[in-house]
Amino acid sequence: MKFGVADYGMNVWDGGCYDFQTRLEELRTIGYDGTERLECIDAADAMYKAAAYRRMGMDFATCRGPNVETTLRFSAALGMEYVWLTPGDATRKIDMNTYLRRSNRFVECAAKFGLKTALHNHLGSRIENQDELDKFMQDCPGASLLLDIGHLHGAGGDILATIDKYFDRIAAVHFKDVFIKDASLGLDVWSQRLRFCELGAGNCDEPWEEAAKLLKKRGYDKWVLVEHDTHLRDPLIDLKVSLDGLKKIFC
């Protein structure tokens, strides 16, 4: 098992990633094994960064290139297991049948490279709530799941039942906690309704500990990825809190 960071929240806090090696050094210092995605602009950049990760004793779970085709090619060349499902428009405006058709086509193409295609459930996206997630998993049987427990809990879904039902199709898991800022608001303005935070700092009974225990019980041995979309202080403090909590359960 490897513990990594899905570093979107770090980018928000800093304003961007200015030096990926500095970021890796900082994450290594607090006990992480790497990041979720190696971001690259071309093949040379992918090779340079992949070598830098290896030299530092760090790793990455997948790769993202400048477009979908290069993402697939680079991820396959670098020996990755999965890529994010990115079949065009994924907002709630897109017709579900169109999204499902495009998703199945994406899965088919990724499979030619020996790659799994992982759906990342997300508030505000086409696959947001439990019913939509279940429909997707049923209608895209070749797809894997990049389960985000925070987004699913924020949408009122059942984290533990989802892990049990789709365990064999889980490619990786995003861990975060949920803090409700204004319960009177709906999910159409979800970023005003809630924010994501370090594990243990939420206020709406997200069962993150139970989720980790269930994954361990089921023999999960893939990437465990911490993602805090919103930081109110130095991200390394929050990320260390979450990592320590997870390692107490998994290790």
C-alpha positions as CSV (number, residue, x, y, z in Angstrom):
1,M,0.0,0.0,0.0
2,K,1.1,3.5,-0.8
3,F,0.0,6.8,0.7
4,G,-0.1,9.8,-1.6
5,V,-1.5,13.3,-2.0
6,A,-4.0,14.4,-4.5
7,D,-2.6,17.9,-4.4
8,Y,-5.3,20.1,-5.8
9,G,-5.8,21.8,-2.4
10,M,-2.0,22.5,-2.2
11,N,-2.2,24.2,-5.6
12,V,-5.1,26.4,-4.4
13,W,-3.3,27.3,-1.2
14,D,0.0,28.2,-3.0
15,G,-1.5,29.5,-6.2
16,G,0.0,26.7,-8.2
17,C,2.8,24.1,-8.1
18,Y,6.0,26.1,-8.7
19,D,8.6,23.4,-8.2
20,F,7.4,19.8,-8.2
21,Q,10.6,18.5,-6.6
22,T,10.2,20.9,-3.7
23,R,6.7,19.6,-3.2
24,L,7.9,16.0,-3.3
25,E,10.6,16.8,-0.7
26,E,8.1,18.4,1.6
27,L,5.6,15.5,1.3
28,R,8.4,12.9,1.8
29,T,9.4,14.8,5.0
30,I,6.0,14.2,6.5
31,G,5.8,10.6,5.5
32,Y,4.1,10.4,2.1
33,D,5.1,8.0,-0.7
34,G,4.2,10.4,-3.6
35,T,1.4,12.1,-5.4
36,E,-1.5,10.9,-7.3
37,R,-0.7,12.4,-10.7
38,L,2.5,13.2,-12.6
39,E,1.6,16.3,-14.6
40,C,3.5,16.7,-17.8
41,I,3.4,18.8,-20.9
42,D,5.2,16.4,-23.3
43,A,7.0,13.1,-23.5
44,A,10.4,14.6,-22.5
45,D,8.8,16.3,-19.5
46,A,7.1,13.0,-18.5
47,M,10.4,11.1,-18.6
48,Y,12.3,13.9,-16.7
49,K,9.7,14.0,-13.9
50,A,9.3,10.2,-13.7
51,A,13.0,9.9,-13.3
52,A,13.0,12.6,-10.6
53,Y,10.3,10.8,-8.7
54,R,12.3,7.6,-8.8
55,R,15.5,9.3,-7.8
56,M,13.8,10.8,-4.7
57,G,12.3,7.5,-3.7
58,M,8.8,8.8,-4.5
59,D,6.1,7.5,-6.8
60,F,2.9,8.5,-8.6
61,A,-0.3,6.6,-9.2
62,T,-1.1,7.9,-12.7
63,C,-0.2,10.5,-15.2
64,R,-1.9,13.4,-17.0
65,G,-0.6,14.8,-20.3
66,P,-1.8,17.8,-22.3
67,N,-4.7,15.9,-23.8
68,V,-6.6,12.6,-23.5
69,E,-4.6,10.6,-26.0
70,T,-1.2,11.6,-24.6
71,T,-2.5,10.9,-21.1
72,L,-3.2,7.3,-22.2
73,R,0.1,6.9,-24.0
74,F,2.2,8.4,-21.3
75,S,0.4,6.4,-18.5
76,A,0.9,3.2,-20.4
77,A,4.5,3.9,-21.2
78,L,5.2,4.6,-17.5
79,G,3.5,1.4,-16.3
80,M,0.5,3.0,-14.6
81,E,-2.5,1.0,-13.6
82,Y,-5.3,3.5,-14.2
83,V,-6.1,6.9,-15.7
84,W,-8.9,9.3,-14.8
85,L,-12.1,9.0,-16.8
86,T,-12.3,12.3,-18.8
87,P,-14.9,11.7,-21.6
88,G,-15.4,15.4,-22.5
89,D,-18.1,17.4,-20.7
90,A,-18.7,16.0,-17.2
91,T,-20.8,18.8,-15.8
92,R,-24.4,18.2,-14.7
93,K,-25.5,19.9,-18.0
94,I,-24.5,16.9,-20.1
95,D,-27.1,14.3,-20.9
96,M,-26.5,11.1,-18.9
97,N,-26.8,8.8,-21.9
98,T,-24.3,10.8,-23.8
99,Y,-21.9,10.7,-20.9
100,L,-22.3,7.0,-20.5
101,R,-21.8,6.4,-24.2
102,R,-18.6,8.5,-24.2
103,S,-17.4,6.8,-21.0
104,N,-17.7,3.3,-22.5
105,R,-15.8,4.5,-25.6
106,F,-13.0,5.9,-23.3
107,V,-12.9,2.6,-21.4
108,E,-12.5,0.7,-24.6
109,C,-9.7,2.9,-25.9
110,A,-7.8,2.8,-22.5
111,A,-8.0,-0.9,-22.4
112,K,-6.0,-1.2,-25.6
113,F,-3.2,0.4,-23.6
114,G,-3.7,-2.1,-20.7
115,L,-5.1,0.7,-18.6
116,K,-8.1,0.8,-16.3
117,T,-10.3,3.8,-16.5
118,A,-11.4,5.2,-13.1
119,L,-14.4,7.3,-12.5
120,H,-13.9,10.1,-10.0
121,N,-17.3,10.8,-8.4
122,H,-17.5,14.6,-7.6
123,L,-20.0,17.1,-6.4
124,G,-21.2,19.2,-9.3
125,S,-20.3,16.6,-11.9
126,R,-22.5,14.3,-14.0
127,I,-21.8,11.5,-11.5
128,E,-22.5,13.2,-8.2
129,N,-24.9,11.1,-6.0
130,Q,-25.4,7.5,-5.1
131,D,-28.1,6.7,-7.7
132,E,-25.9,8.2,-10.4
133,L,-22.9,6.3,-9.2
134,D,-24.8,3.0,-9.2
135,K,-26.2,3.7,-12.7
136,F,-22.7,4.5,-14.0
137,M,-21.2,1.3,-12.5
138,Q,-24.0,-0.7,-14.0
139,D,-24.0,0.8,-17.5
140,C,-20.2,1.1,-17.7
141,P,-19.2,-2.4,-16.6
142,G,-15.6,-2.0,-17.8
143,A,-14.9,1.1,-15.7
144,S,-13.1,1.2,-12.4
145,L,-13.8,3.6,-9.5
146,L,-11.6,6.3,-8.1
147,L,-13.8,6.6,-5.0
148,D,-13.9,10.0,-3.3
149,I,-15.4,9.4,0.1
150,G,-15.8,13.1,0.9
151,H,-17.7,13.9,-2.3
152,L,-19.9,10.8,-1.9
153,H,-20.7,11.6,1.7
154,G,-21.4,15.3,0.8
155,A,-23.9,14.1,-1.7
156,G,-25.7,11.9,0.8
157,G,-24.2,8.6,-0.4
158,D,-23.4,5.5,1.5
159,I,-19.6,5.1,1.6
160,L,-19.4,1.7,3.3
161,A,-22.0,0.1,1.1
162,T,-20.2,1.5,-1.9
163,I,-16.9,0.0,-0.8
164,D,-18.5,-3.3,-0.2
165,K,-20.4,-3.4,-3.5
166,Y,-17.6,-2.2,-5.8
167,F,-14.5,-3.3,-3.9
168,D,-13.2,-5.3,-6.8
169,R,-13.5,-2.3,-9.1
170,I,-11.8,0.3,-6.9
171,A,-8.7,1.7,-8.5
172,A,-7.8,4.2,-5.7
173,V,-9.5,6.0,-2.8
174,H,-9.5,9.8,-2.0
175,F,-9.8,10.4,1.7
176,K,-11.0,13.8,3.1
177,D,-13.4,15.0,5.7
178,V,-16.5,17.2,5.3
179,F,-17.3,20.4,7.1
180,I,-20.8,21.8,6.5
181,K,-20.7,25.6,6.3
182,D,-24.4,26.3,5.6
183,A,-26.8,23.3,5.7
184,S,-29.6,25.5,4.3
185,L,-27.9,25.6,0.9
186,G,-28.3,22.9,-1.7
187,L,-25.8,20.9,-3.7
188,D,-26.3,23.2,-6.7
189,V,-24.0,25.5,-4.7
190,W,-22.1,22.8,-3.0
191,S,-18.9,24.8,-2.5
192,Q,-20.8,27.3,-0.4
193,R,-22.7,24.6,1.4
194,L,-19.5,22.7,2.5
195,R,-15.8,22.5,2.4
196,F,-13.4,19.6,2.6
197,C,-10.8,19.3,5.4
198,E,-8.3,17.1,7.2
199,L,-9.6,13.8,8.7
200,G,-11.3,14.3,12.0
201,A,-12.1,18.0,11.5
202,G,-15.4,17.5,9.8
203,N,-18.8,18.1,11.5
204,C,-21.2,15.8,9.7
205,D,-20.2,12.3,10.8
206,E,-18.4,11.1,7.8
207,P,-17.3,7.5,8.5
208,W,-13.8,7.8,7.2
209,E,-12.4,5.6,10.0
210,E,-14.9,2.9,9.3
211,A,-14.2,3.2,5.6
212,A,-10.4,2.7,6.2
213,K,-11.1,-0.3,8.5
214,L,-13.4,-1.9,5.9
215,L,-10.8,-1.4,3.1
216,K,-8.2,-3.0,5.3
217,K,-10.5,-5.9,6.2
218,R,-11.3,-6.5,2.5
219,G,-7.5,-6.6,1.8
220,Y,-7.1,-3.3,0.0
221,D,-3.5,-2.8,-1.1
222,K,-3.6,0.1,-3.6
223,W,-3.1,3.8,-3.3
224,V,-4.6,5.7,-0.4
225,L,-4.8,9.3,-1.5
226,V,-5.4,12.3,0.8
227,E,-7.0,15.3,-0.7
228,H,-8.0,18.5,1.1
229,D,-9.6,20.8,-1.4
230,T,-9.6,23.7,1.1
231,H,-6.8,24.6,3.5
232,L,-7.1,27.2,6.2
233,R,-3.5,26.8,7.3
234,D,-0.2,25.4,6.0
235,P,-1.3,22.3,3.9
236,L,1.5,20.2,5.3
237,I,0.0,20.4,8.8
238,D,-3.4,19.1,7.6
239,L,-1.9,16.5,5.4
240,K,0.2,15.1,8.3
241,V,-2.9,14.9,10.5
242,S,-4.7,12.9,7.9
243,L,-1.8,10.6,7.1
244,D,-1.2,9.9,10.8
245,G,-4.9,9.0,11.2
246,L,-4.9,6.6,8.2
247,K,-1.6,4.9,9.1
248,K,-3.0,4.1,12.6
249,I,-5.6,2.0,10.8
250,F,-3.8,0.6,7.8
251,C,-0.3,0.1,9.2
